[in-house]
């Protein structure tokens, strides 16, 4: 029997080769699967990092927009503040200029006041000399001696057959400043009666009574928001300067009166118009323009223009052709008072004056 020849490519060899190739393929597949898994894991981590970075970029963009808007707002505020600062600087410059002007005016006013004081001293000396030549005190209807013999009021017209004296008895007669008026208004009655300004006002009224012409008729009206005769039961009738009872009764009432309330010239002038026969001379003692008119105002404050309007309506109640002589004891803040009463004096052929603080 013929033997087969031996060949290296027999079935067993091929099996071995295929098994080897299969093992290599299997090894490659295993290694490749692990590589893909590792690559997927790395890719997943990188993907998450990318997403996180993208979110940070978005948030950063939003913060950038907010910061930009805040910067614009700050720049606008800075521009406004710079403009306000320039305005403040301009105002300061104007105020400094105004203060400089006021200082100059104050210096000039002081010089003028000093000159007036010097002139007043000369007038005092002259008046004292003239007083020595006047009639004896017994000729007066009421004795009243002021300090330093200051028994005069230049230009005041005391003549007439029927003389009406009107004394302001409102709360503003307590003092010259609003702060002190409010303070005194809350004190007891005795303190109000002894208030310096009110004492000046009632002393002025007494001086006028003391210097009334003999054999003349007179009436004294006290007014605030209303008007009343100083002597009880003498409303709308005249008193006699020859009656000691009438004189003493009026003076006693004036000394016991307590300043209170607001001021209405409307009712005061209306009472003057109701006197029969009408007065031929009015002597008005007040400290400023009225704070109300015919009716009680609803507001607690009043402006200078409103006070002037109340005054203009009140003077329409005055009887025609009667001179009004005003003695003004001024208070702060009433800027139109002096001019208004001066104009009233001119229009009625009366007089207007503001006496010194130590008068009478």
C-alpha positions in Angstrom: 0.0 0.0 0.0 1.3 3.3 -1.2 1.8 5.8 1.6 0.6 9.4 1.2 3.2 11.9 1.0 3.7 14.2 4.0 2.7 17.9 3.3 2.8 20.9 5.8 -0.6 22.0 4.7 -2.5 19.2 6.1 -5.9 19.5 7.8 -4.4 19.5 11.2 -2.0 22.3 10.4 -4.8 24.3 8.9 -6.9 23.8 12.0 -4.1 25.0 14.1 -3.6 28.0 11.9 -7.3 28.9 12.0 -7.4 28.4 15.8 -4.5 30.8 16.0 -6.1 33.3 13.8 -9.4 33.0 15.7 -7.5 33.6 19.0 -5.8 36.7 17.5 -9.2 38.0 16.2 -10.8 37.4 19.6 -8.0 39.2 21.3 -8.3 42.1 19.0 -12.0 42.3 19.5 -11.6 42.2 23.3 -8.9 44.9 23.3 -11.0 47.0 20.8 -14.1 46.8 23.0 -12.2 48.0 26.1 -10.7 50.8 24.1 -14.1 51.9 22.8 -15.5 51.8 26.4 -12.6 53.8 27.8 -13.0 56.3 24.9 -16.7 56.7 25.6 -16.1 57.3 29.2 -13.5 60.0 28.4 -15.8 61.5 25.8 -18.7 61.6 28.4 -16.5 63.4 30.9 -15.4 65.9 28.3 -19.0 66.4 27.2 -20.0 67.3 30.8 -17.0 69.7 31.1 -18.0 71.4 27.8 -21.6 71.8 29.0 -20.4 73.3 32.3 -18.1 75.7 30.5 -20.9 76.7 28.1 -23.2 77.5 31.1 -20.4 79.5 32.7 -20.0 81.4 29.4 -23.7 82.2 29.3 -23.8 83.4 33.0 -20.6 85.4 32.3 -22.3 87.1 29.3 -25.4 87.9 31.5 -23.2 89.3 34.2 -21.3 91.3 31.6 -24.6 92.9 30.4 -25.6 93.7 34.0 -22.2 95.2 34.7 -22.4 97.2 31.5 -25.9 98.6 32.4 -24.7 99.4 35.9 -21.7 101.2 34.5 -23.9 103.3 32.2 -26.3 104.1 35.1 -23.3 105.1 37.2 -21.9 107.3 34.4 -25.3 109.0 34.1 -25.5 109.5 37.9 -22.0 110.9 37.8 -23.0 113.4 35.1 -26.1 114.5 37.1 -24.0 114.9 40.2 -21.5 117.0 38.4 -24.3 119.2 37.0 -25.8 119.6 40.5 -22.3 120.3 41.9 -21.9 123.1 39.4 -25.3 124.4 40.2 -24.5 124.4 43.9 -21.2 126.2 43.2 -23.1 128.8 41.2 -25.6 129.2 44.0 -22.8 129.6 46.5 -21.2 132.3 44.3 -24.6 134.1 44.1 -25.1 133.8 47.9 -21.6 135.2 48.6 -22.3 138.1 46.3 -25.6 138.7 48.0 -23.9 138.6 51.4 -21.3 141.0 50.3 -24.0 143.4 49.1 -26.0 142.9 52.3 -22.8 143.7 54.4 -22.4 146.9 52.4 -26.0 147.8 52.9 -25.8 147.0 56.6 -22.8 149.2 57.0 -24.6 152.0 55.3 -27.7 151.4 57.4 -25.7 151.5 60.6 -24.1 154.8 59.6 -27.5 156.2 58.8 -28.9 154.9 62.2 -26.1 156.4 64.1 -26.8 159.7 62.4 -30.5 159.4 63.2 -29.6 158.7 66.8 -27.5 161.8 66.9 -30.3 163.9 65.3 -32.8 162.3 67.8 -30.7 163.4 70.8 -30.6 166.9 69.4 -34.4 166.8 69.0 -34.8 165.4 72.5 -32.9 168.4 73.9 -34.9 170.9 71.8 -38.2 169.2 72.8 -37.3 169.3 76.5 -36.8 173.0 76.1 -40.1 173.4 74.3 -41.9 171.2 76.9 -40.8 173.7 79.6 -42.8 176.4 77.8 -45.9 174.3 77.3 -49.1 174.5 79.4 -49.1 173.1 82.9 -49.9 169.5 83.5 -53.2 170.5 85.1 -54.6 171.3 81.6 -54.5 167.6 80.6 -57.5 165.4 80.9 -55.4 162.5 82.3 -52.0 162.6 84.0 -49.3 160.5 82.4 -45.6 161.0 82.8 -43.2 159.1 80.6 -39.6 158.4 81.3 -37.3 161.2 80.5 -40.2 163.6 79.8 -40.6 162.1 76.3 -44.1 163.7 76.1 -44.3 164.2 72.3 -45.1 162.5 69.1 -43.9 164.5 66.1 -46.6 165.0 63.5 -49.4 163.3 65.3 -52.7 165.0 65.0 -54.6 164.9 68.3 -57.2 167.6 67.5 -60.9 167.1 66.8 -64.3 167.2 68.4 -64.9 163.5 68.3 -61.7 161.4 68.6 -61.7 157.6 68.2 -58.7 155.7 69.7 -58.4 152.1 68.4 -56.0 149.8 70.3 -54.9 146.5 68.8 -55.4 143.8 71.6 -54.4 140.8 69.5 -51.8 138.2 70.6 -49.2 139.7 68.3 -49.0 142.7 70.6 -47.2 140.5 73.1 -43.8 140.8 71.3 -42.0 141.8 68.1 -40.9 138.2 67.2 -43.1 135.3 66.3 -41.2 132.9 68.5 -41.6 135.1 71.6 -45.3 135.7 70.8 -45.9 131.9 70.8 -44.0 131.5 74.0 -45.8 134.4 75.8 -49.1 133.3 74.5 -48.8 130.1 76.6 -47.9 131.9 79.9 -50.2 133.1 82.6 -52.4 136.2 82.3 -50.2 138.3 84.6 -47.1 137.6 82.4 -49.1 138.6 79.3 -50.2 141.9 80.8 -46.6 142.7 81.7 -45.2 141.9 78.2 -42.9 144.7 77.1 -44.6 145.4 73.8 -48.1 145.3 75.2 -47.0 147.7 78.0 -45.8 150.1 75.2 -49.1 149.8 73.4 -51.3 150.5 76.3 -49.0 153.3 77.6 -49.3 154.9 74.1 -53.1 154.7 74.4 -52.9 156.3 77.9 -50.6 159.1 76.6 -53.1 159.8 73.8 -56.0 160.0 76.3 -53.9 162.3 78.6 -53.3 164.7 75.7 -56.8 164.8 74.3 -58.3 168.3 73.9 -60.5 169.4 76.7 -64.3 169.6 76.0 -63.8 167.0 73.2 -65.7 163.7 72.8 -63.7 160.4 72.6 -64.1 156.7 72.4 -61.6 153.9 72.9 -62.1 150.6 70.9 -60.1 147.4 71.7 -59.9 145.0 68.8 -58.6 141.6 67.8 -60.9 139.3 65.8 -63.7 141.5 67.1 -64.0 145.1 68.3 -65.5 146.3 71.5 -65.7 149.6 73.5 -63.1 149.8 76.3 -65.8 151.1 78.7 -68.6 148.7 79.2 -72.1 149.8 77.9 -70.5 152.6 75.9 -70.7 150.9 72.5 -71.8 153.3 69.7 -71.8 156.4 71.9 -69.2 159.1 72.7 -67.5 159.7 76.1 -66.5 163.0 77.5 -63.0 164.1 78.2 -64.5 166.2 81.1 -65.7 163.1 82.8 -63.2 161.7 85.3 -65.4 158.5 85.6 -65.2 157.9 81.8 -61.4 158.5 81.8 -60.7 156.3 84.7 -63.0 153.5 83.5 -61.3 153.4 80.1 -57.8 153.4 81.6 -58.7 150.6 84.0 -60.0 148.4 81.2 -56.9 149.0 79.1 -54.6 148.0 82.0 -56.6 144.8 82.7 -56.9 143.7 79.0 -55.0 140.5 78.0 -53.8 140.5 74.4 -55.1 137.4 72.6 -56.5 136.1 69.3 -55.9 137.2 65.7 -56.4 140.7 64.1 -59.3 141.9 62.1 -59.4 145.5 61.0 -62.6 144.9 59.1 -64.7 144.8 62.3 -62.7 147.6 64.0 -63.2 150.0 61.0 -66.9 148.9 60.7 -67.5 149.9 64.4 -65.9 153.3 63.6 -68.4 153.8 60.8 -71.3 152.9 63.1 -70.6 155.7 65.6 -73.1 158.6 65.5 -72.1 161.2 64.9 -69.1 159.9 63.1 -65.6 160.6 64.3 -63.6 163.4 62.9 -60.2 161.9 63.9 -59.0 158.3 64.3 -55.9 157.3 66.2 -54.9 153.7 65.4 -52.4 151.8 67.6 -51.4 148.5 66.0 -48.4 146.4 65.1 -49.1 145.3 61.5 -51.6 144.3 58.9 -54.6 142.1 59.9 -54.4 138.3 59.8 -58.1 137.9 58.9 -61.0 139.7 57.3 -64.7 139.6 58.0 -64.8 135.8 58.7 -62.5 133.5 60.6 -60.2 131.8 58.0 -60.0 128.1 57.7 -56.2 128.1 57.4 -53.9 128.5 60.4 -51.3 130.5 58.4 -51.6 133.7 56.4 -49.2 135.1 53.8 -48.1 138.8 53.5 -50.2 139.1 50.3 -53.2 137.8 52.1 -52.7 140.2 55.0 -52.5 143.1 52.6 -55.7 141.9 50.9 -57.5 141.8 54.3 -56.2 145.4 54.9 -57.4 146.7 51.5 -60.9 145.2 52.1 -61.0 146.6 55.7 -60.3 150.2 54.8 -63.4 150.2 52.6 -65.4 150.1 55.9 -63.9 153.4 57.1 -66.1 156.5 57.2 -65.3 158.9 54.4 -63.3 162.0 55.0 -61.9 161.0 58.4 -58.1 161.2 58.9 -56.5 158.1 60.2 -53.3 158.6 62.3 -51.4 155.3 62.7 -48.9 154.5 65.5 -47.1 151.4 64.3 -45.3 149.1 66.8 -43.8 146.8 64.1 -43.2 143.0 64.3 -41.0 140.8 62.2 -42.2 139.3 58.9 -44.8 142.0 58.1 -43.1 143.5 55.1 -46.0 145.5 53.7 -47.3 147.1 57.0 -45.3 150.3 57.0 -46.0 151.1 53.3 -49.8 150.3 53.7 -50.3 152.5 56.7 -48.3 155.3 55.3 -50.4 155.2 52.1 -53.6 155.2 54.4 -52.3 158.3 56.1 -51.6 160.0 52.8 -55.1 159.1 51.4 -57.0 160.2 54.5 -54.8 163.3 55.3 -53.7 161.7 58.5 -50.2 160.8 59.8 -48.1 157.7 60.3 -45.2 157.1 62.7 -43.3 154.4 64.5 -42.2 155.7 68.0 -38.9 154.8 69.7 -39.0 151.7 72.0 -38.5 153.8 75.1 -41.5 156.0 74.3 -43.6 157.2 76.1 
